[in-house]
Amino acid sequence: MKGLGLFRKFVIGTVFICGVIAPFNREILQMLAMAVICTGGISLIVIVPAFGLVGWMVEAIFITVLEKCRGFVPERAAVPPPIPPSRRSLALAGYLRDASRAGMTDAEVLELLGKQGWSEEEIREARQHV
């Protein structure tokens, strides 16, 4: 397993150097190629561990950022809790439930409650709790 981890770091380093740094500094790839050619491949003894070291650093930074973001919870807009219904509203809801069971129509209930001083808004709110 350790060999796969080292290989993964080498691949990450290679991708990072060739894909991220090289487009901004094209001479780096030419310089690496010339070093390998001129030394007959002996420079790979230095280049491969350097790519692995870069891969290790990139992976460590990525994991750190990922762990920090994983615990991040965006702030939500403060939403006030719903206002619990008043006793008066609950009593009206009970009356509406009983009137419905007794077979009264909505128009009859509205007319009767309107005569007793209940507003349409109070009746509408109480219906939400039926």
Backbone bond lengths (Angstrom), bond angles and torsions (degrees), N, CA, C in turn:
res aa  C-N    CA-C-N  psi(-1)  N-CA   C-N-CA  omega(-1)  CA-C   N-CA-C  phi
1 M - - - 1.451 - - 1.521 111.32 -
2 K 1.308 116.62 -35.88 1.454 119.44 -178.29 1.526 110.67 -63.68
3 G 1.328 117.28 -35.82 1.452 121.06 178.78 1.524 111.80 -63.13
4 L 1.339 115.76 -37.95 1.466 119.48 177.82 1.520 111.09 -66.94
5 G 1.335 116.60 -36.70 1.465 120.22 178.19 1.517 111.17 -64.62
6 L 1.345 116.53 -41.64 1.462 120.13 178.46 1.527 110.35 -66.59
7 F 1.319 116.16 -42.00 1.465 119.96 178.64 1.527 110.57 -62.40
8 R 1.351 115.82 -42.02 1.465 120.25 178.47 1.526 110.60 -59.84
9 K 1.322 116.71 -42.90 1.465 120.33 179.57 1.530 110.66 -65.11
10 F 1.340 117.17 -39.03 1.461 121.03 177.33 1.531 110.51 -62.59
11 V 1.328 116.21 -44.33 1.472 120.21 -179.67 1.528 110.05 -64.77
12 I 1.328 117.00 -43.93 1.473 120.15 178.64 1.524 110.01 -60.48
13 G 1.332 116.59 -44.24 1.462 120.61 179.06 1.512 111.67 -62.76
14 T 1.336 116.87 -42.76 1.465 120.93 179.97 1.529 110.36 -63.29
15 V 1.327 116.10 -45.79 1.468 119.92 179.74 1.523 109.72 -63.29
16 F 1.319 116.72 -41.21 1.462 119.72 -178.88 1.527 111.07 -65.11
17 I 1.320 116.72 -46.98 1.464 119.79 -177.97 1.526 110.93 -67.75
18 C 1.325 116.79 -45.36 1.471 119.85 -176.54 1.528 112.43 -78.76
19 G 1.308 117.35 -29.08 1.459 119.91 -175.65 1.503 115.30 -97.95
20 V 1.320 116.83 -26.67 1.460 119.50 -176.28 1.526 111.50 -107.95
21 I 1.311 116.89 -47.55 1.466 119.76 -176.25 1.525 111.71 -82.37
22 A 1.319 117.95 -43.25 1.470 121.65 -174.48 1.530 114.23 -58.75
23 P 1.332 120.61 -38.98 1.469 118.01 179.10 1.527 113.16 -60.05
24 F 1.323 117.55 -26.16 1.464 120.49 179.61 1.530 112.16 -91.86
25 N 1.333 116.28 -20.91 1.462 120.96 -179.06 1.532 107.85 -139.51
26 R 1.320 116.16 84.53 1.471 120.97 -174.92 1.532 112.84 -66.17
27 E 1.293 117.18 -22.28 1.465 119.54 -178.46 1.527 112.24 -67.17
28 I 1.320 117.53 -22.31 1.469 119.94 -177.09 1.533 110.95 -62.76
29 L 1.326 117.46 -41.45 1.465 119.67 179.40 1.527 111.42 -68.48
30 Q 1.332 116.83 -39.12 1.463 120.40 176.87 1.526 110.43 -63.76
31 M 1.314 115.70 -40.80 1.463 120.93 -179.40 1.535 110.40 -65.18
32 L 1.312 117.65 -42.56 1.464 121.18 178.55 1.530 110.82 -65.05
33 A 1.337 116.11 -42.96 1.471 119.65 178.99 1.527 110.78 -62.74
34 M 1.304 117.59 -43.56 1.469 121.19 179.81 1.531 110.78 -65.15
35 A 1.333 117.43 -37.16 1.459 120.51 179.48 1.520 110.20 -64.10
36 V 1.334 117.59 -42.27 1.463 121.33 -179.87 1.522 110.13 -67.42
37 I 1.343 116.58 -44.50 1.470 120.37 -178.10 1.530 110.96 -66.35
38 C 1.317 116.68 -47.98 1.469 120.26 -174.36 1.530 112.81 -68.38
39 T 1.345 117.36 -29.58 1.463 118.79 -179.10 1.517 111.74 -97.64
40 G 1.303 117.58 4.72 1.456 120.72 179.51 1.522 112.28 67.64
41 G 1.304 117.20 28.98 1.457 121.38 177.52 1.514 114.58 92.67
42 I 1.335 116.23 -9.04 1.470 118.88 -178.24 1.533 111.13 -65.41
43 S 1.316 118.34 -29.01 1.470 121.15 -179.93 1.526 112.13 -65.77
44 L 1.341 116.95 -15.81 1.470 119.63 176.88 1.525 111.17 -63.25
45 I 1.335 116.54 -22.28 1.467 120.68 177.30 1.529 109.89 -61.72
46 V 1.296 116.82 -29.51 1.466 121.51 178.68 1.533 110.73 -95.67
47 I 1.322 116.49 -39.69 1.469 120.34 -173.66 1.528 112.15 -67.93
48 V 1.321 117.51 -45.55 1.477 120.12 -177.40 1.531 111.43 -61.38
49 P 1.349 120.13 -48.46 1.466 118.37 176.71 1.532 113.03 -63.52
50 A 1.344 116.58 -32.20 1.468 118.76 178.28 1.528 110.35 -65.53
51 F 1.328 117.08 -42.25 1.463 120.17 176.97 1.534 110.13 -63.51
52 G 1.337 116.34 -39.93 1.462 120.27 177.56 1.520 111.68 -63.35
53 L 1.337 116.76 -39.11 1.469 120.97 178.43 1.527 110.69 -65.33
54 V 1.326 116.06 -42.91 1.469 119.79 176.55 1.532 109.73 -61.92
55 G 1.318 117.21 -42.53 1.464 120.78 178.28 1.512 112.25 -62.64
56 W 1.338 116.41 -39.29 1.461 120.59 177.77 1.526 110.17 -62.78
57 M 1.338 117.58 -42.77 1.468 120.92 -179.96 1.529 111.42 -66.42
58 V 1.327 116.80 -43.87 1.471 120.30 179.57 1.533 110.18 -62.87
59 E 1.334 116.83 -43.68 1.462 120.51 179.79 1.523 111.00 -64.30
60 A 1.330 117.51 -41.70 1.463 120.85 179.79 1.526 111.15 -63.62
61 I 1.327 116.84 -42.17 1.467 120.04 178.44 1.525 110.20 -65.70
62 F 1.327 116.97 -43.23 1.460 120.82 -179.83 1.526 111.23 -61.60
63 I 1.325 116.99 -45.14 1.470 120.72 -179.62 1.524 110.62 -64.48
64 T 1.327 117.28 -41.02 1.464 120.83 179.03 1.522 110.74 -62.18
65 V 1.318 116.72 -46.67 1.465 120.41 179.40 1.519 110.37 -63.80
66 L 1.318 117.27 -41.57 1.463 121.45 179.81 1.524 111.22 -61.92
67 E 1.327 116.71 -43.31 1.465 120.26 179.45 1.520 111.46 -66.00
68 K 1.320 117.13 -37.89 1.469 120.09 178.29 1.524 110.55 -66.37
69 C 1.338 116.18 -40.41 1.464 120.00 -178.83 1.527 112.06 -73.19
70 R 1.320 116.79 -28.91 1.472 120.16 -178.03 1.521 110.46 -63.59
71 G 1.326 118.22 -35.93 1.459 121.28 -179.77 1.511 112.90 -86.28
72 F 1.319 117.15 -4.16 1.456 121.11 -177.36 1.516 110.35 -77.31
73 V 1.305 115.90 127.51 1.458 121.11 175.86 1.526 106.27 -122.35
74 P 1.322 117.17 117.75 1.465 118.05 -178.59 1.518 110.80 -63.97
75 E 1.319 114.87 145.60 1.460 118.92 179.22 1.516 108.88 -68.60
76 R 1.279 114.26 136.55 1.458 119.46 178.66 1.519 108.30 -98.87
77 A 1.303 114.10 152.45 1.453 118.44 177.18 1.528 108.50 -62.60
78 A 1.310 115.02 136.96 1.457 119.59 -178.77 1.522 109.37 -67.66
79 V 1.302 115.56 114.44 1.462 121.53 178.38 1.518 107.09 -108.45
80 P 1.310 116.44 120.23 1.461 117.53 -179.41 1.526 110.76 -66.03
81 P 1.310 116.28 146.65 1.467 118.08 178.69 1.529 109.92 -65.35
82 P 1.320 116.65 151.89 1.465 118.63 -179.52 1.526 110.57 -64.02
83 I 1.303 114.89 144.98 1.463 120.25 -179.96 1.519 108.06 -77.61
84 P 1.323 116.39 125.62 1.471 117.93 -179.89 1.526 109.70 -67.65
85 P 1.301 116.23 148.79 1.467 118.71 -179.09 1.524 110.75 -65.62
86 S 1.307 115.13 146.58 1.461 119.60 179.26 1.526 109.99 -75.65
87 R 1.325 115.64 167.31 1.474 119.55 178.28 1.524 110.59 -63.48
88 R 1.312 114.28 -35.84 1.475 119.40 179.51 1.527 109.37 -63.61
89 S 1.359 116.00 -43.80 1.457 120.49 -179.94 1.530 110.91 -65.49
90 L 1.339 117.03 -39.69 1.467 120.89 178.44 1.533 111.31 -65.77
91 A 1.334 115.61 -37.59 1.461 119.48 177.90 1.528 110.11 -65.25
92 L 1.343 115.58 -41.50 1.461 119.56 178.44 1.528 110.62 -65.60
93 A 1.332 116.98 -37.50 1.463 120.69 177.27 1.523 110.25 -62.24
94 G 1.325 116.49 -40.96 1.465 120.08 176.52 1.515 111.72 -63.01
95 Y 1.334 116.46 -39.92 1.456 120.45 178.29 1.532 110.55 -64.23
96 L 1.356 116.47 -43.19 1.460 120.34 179.25 1.528 110.99 -62.27
97 R 1.320 116.71 -39.27 1.466 121.20 179.16 1.530 109.77 -64.07
98 D 1.342 116.12 -45.04 1.465 120.35 -179.46 1.532 111.31 -65.81
99 A 1.339 116.96 -39.05 1.461 120.91 -179.71 1.529 110.04 -66.52
100 S 1.326 116.22 -38.00 1.464 120.00 178.50 1.522 110.71 -65.73
101 R 1.334 116.29 -40.49 1.468 120.21 178.35 1.524 111.72 -66.77
102 A 1.334 115.32 -29.73 1.469 119.86 -179.28 1.532 111.60 -79.50
103 G 1.342 116.50 -7.85 1.458 119.93 176.26 1.516 114.25 94.01
104 M 1.312 118.73 11.12 1.469 120.95 178.53 1.529 109.09 -73.79
105 T 1.321 116.09 143.91 1.462 120.60 177.55 1.530 109.36 -81.14
106 D 1.317 115.25 164.13 1.475 119.87 179.26 1.522 111.02 -62.37
107 A 1.308 116.73 -38.96 1.467 120.72 -179.46 1.531 110.38 -63.49
108 E 1.336 117.21 -42.08 1.470 120.66 179.10 1.520 111.02 -64.10
109 V 1.338 115.96 -43.59 1.464 120.26 -179.35 1.515 109.73 -65.00
110 L 1.339 117.56 -43.79 1.454 121.38 -179.89 1.517 111.10 -61.31
111 E 1.320 116.67 -43.74 1.469 120.81 -179.62 1.526 110.70 -63.94
112 L 1.315 116.87 -45.67 1.458 121.60 -178.97 1.528 111.78 -63.49
113 L 1.343 116.07 -45.67 1.462 119.41 179.97 1.522 111.68 -68.83
114 G 1.342 117.28 -34.93 1.467 120.93 177.03 1.525 111.13 -61.85
115 K 1.322 116.29 -38.70 1.471 120.45 178.14 1.518 111.52 -66.38
116 Q 1.345 116.32 -28.47 1.461 120.78 -179.07 1.537 112.42 -87.31
117 G 1.346 116.70 -0.58 1.461 119.81 174.19 1.527 115.22 100.55
118 W 1.313 118.41 7.97 1.465 120.71 178.59 1.530 109.71 -81.49
119 S 1.313 117.14 136.53 1.466 120.59 178.33 1.536 109.45 -84.58
120 E 1.347 114.85 160.30 1.470 118.97 179.03 1.530 110.84 -63.70
121 E 1.330 116.86 -34.44 1.474 120.53 179.74 1.529 110.64 -64.88
122 E 1.331 116.65 -41.13 1.470 119.79 178.43 1.527 110.62 -64.53
123 I 1.312 115.91 -39.85 1.472 120.25 -179.82 1.525 109.60 -66.67
124 R 1.343 117.18 -42.98 1.470 121.86 179.28 1.533 110.05 -61.50
125 E 1.326 116.77 -43.12 1.478 120.20 179.00 1.526 110.90 -64.52
126 A 1.307 117.29 -40.93 1.465 120.80 -178.94 1.530 110.89 -67.25
127 R 1.336 117.55 -32.66 1.463 120.37 179.23 1.527 111.91 -64.32
128 Q 1.338 116.96 -26.28 1.464 120.37 178.12 1.516 111.51 -67.04
129 H 1.314 117.64 -21.33 1.464 122.11 -176.64 1.522 112.25 -102.62
130 V 1.318 116.74 4.24 1.474 120.16 179.72 1.503 109.21 -81.11
